[in-house]
Amino acid sequence: MTERPVHNHQYDVVIVGAGGAGMRAAIESGPRVRTAVLTKLYPTRSHTGAAQGGMCAALANVEEDNWEWHTFDTVKGGDYLVDQDAAEIMAKEAITAVIDLENMGLPFNRTPEGKIDQRRFGGHTRDHGKAPVRRACYAADRTGHMILQTLYQNCVKHDVEFFNEFYVLDVCITETEDGPVATGAVAYELATGDLHVFHSKAVVFATGGSGRMYKTTSNAHTLTGDGMAVVFRKGFPLEDMEFHQFHPTGLAGLGILISEAVRGEGGILRNVDGERFMERYAPTIKDLAPRDIVARSMVQEVREGRGAGPNKDYVYIDVTHLGEDVLNEKLPDITEFSRTYLGVDPVTELVPVFPTCHYVMGGIPTNVAGEVLRNADDVVPGMYAAGECACVSVHGSNRLGTNSLLDINVFGKRSGIAAAEFARTHDFVELPDTPEKMVAEWLDQMLSDHGNENAANIRFELQAMMDDKASVFRTEESLTEAREEIHKLKKRYNHVVVSDKGRRFNTELLEAIELGFLLELAEVTVIGALNREESRGGHAREDFQKRDDEKFMKHTMATKKDGLDLLSEIELTWKPVVQTRYEPMERKY
């Protein structure tokens, strides 16, 4: 084995990821106990900054609203796969979460009276679905960017220690008489190629999503599911990974996001004939229906020959009636994106759009305190997760717009508090022997000349195949083909060669490692989708078009049998959905 310097650190809490969830956790943990944040990116480059439209809370600043309506919308929007106890907590604590950000200095848009302004967003209604409501608090169309900057400034204020460009490749698990306990993490330092072992009492995963398994996606290139894959390879389950959300309005052919705020401000989806087609699919709230419904409606329009463009493969978003002043004041980034990337001016022209992979509803299963579950009931002491990499199941099978920025703040805060409290009341547990050994051997294997495959080629084939066979619509045939192709790609991946053998800033090595994570999670997605023989939320089976509450009102739990072996078997079990006050009903809008 190649000698690689190993550095040892000790902190009470280690947070993996410096997006919104990770930094919100750090703001709670940092002042309480000694905290380190490990992040593969400089914090203000995290993907939270790409979120545009808003963060919802029933402030009732603009019109009547309350948290119970928000809870109902979240449960109904998630097609009743939402754990309702978690949704109630999120909707109740939303108001405090927004006020917390305001007090930290976030520059929300304001009403003439000086209150935080609010606008409409898809699936958010008043009086249990009777009409759209203005619930989304926003900072133009840069809400995520503003949240990220605000949280980072407050982390600096609290002297949180950041380890930037540190890639966490393993979580340390110590087996005790009472079962597995999380005792730290092993990270690869990009600048030097050295390994760092962080011994801790608690580890919080906040590593974001895995949308880069698809070709057409709004996700940054760094969203490769690292945290989910690291936990999965330790033999812990992932929950509901078959549910990926396809945001309706990605710039056609590119996937770059056009915020739902465009429709919240009055944008209209039109087909090639200029028809406002959402009136046929969701007659009550039209273009502001939940994202899964709008995405399927757009694909249906194209399939039935009403698509636009040379290949008739997209539809339009029309904001020409809003006027230049509204676009410049409330949607400046969206306007600029359209001009820059498509050469289309939204002030006078229709913008070509089509669904783009945006968000994964599943992830590392947790309870409402952010504690990671190792089965349907038992937690892993010292391990927490929050944000898109986690599944407390406030999103069920389809997330409502603006609930993601809310999720990272509510459950980022909760996991930070819980992790710090655990650290204050528990002693350090010894690390496993040579905790860095597995990572060191893995890196040596990746850098050895053991084949002739190129990671970029495999990644391209994976992404194109997932777009083709496991996207908005799925069938048993397409998913079976996808599973077989993933298996072939995994075999080829075992022969990937990294040409750069250097230690410093070896991004080729890390991209090859990330590809392994994507292959792992793509298979979990496809196997879960094959097993779920129904259509629910973001999972639309053309061969099983109805929602089946009798068989599938339960969460999928996928567990890997054998650690690093990419070809090892994946076992599926179930976890019950938590229902409190809302019985499943037909989902009309």
Helices and strands as residue ranges (DSSP letters): E 6-16, H 20-29, E 35-39, G 43-45, G 47-50, E 55-56, H 67-77, H 84-104, E 118-126, E 131-137, H 143-157, E 161-164, E 166-176, E 179-189, E 195-205, G 211-213, H 226-232, E 238-239, E 244-251, H 261-264, E 268-270, H 278-281, G 286-288, H 291-303, E 315-318, G 320-322, H 324-330, H 332-337, I 338-342, E 351-360, E 364-365, E 371-373, E 379-385, G 387-389, E 390-391, H 403-425, H 437-447, H 455-469, E 473-474, H 476-493, H 507-531, E 540-541, H 549-552, E 554-560, E 570-576
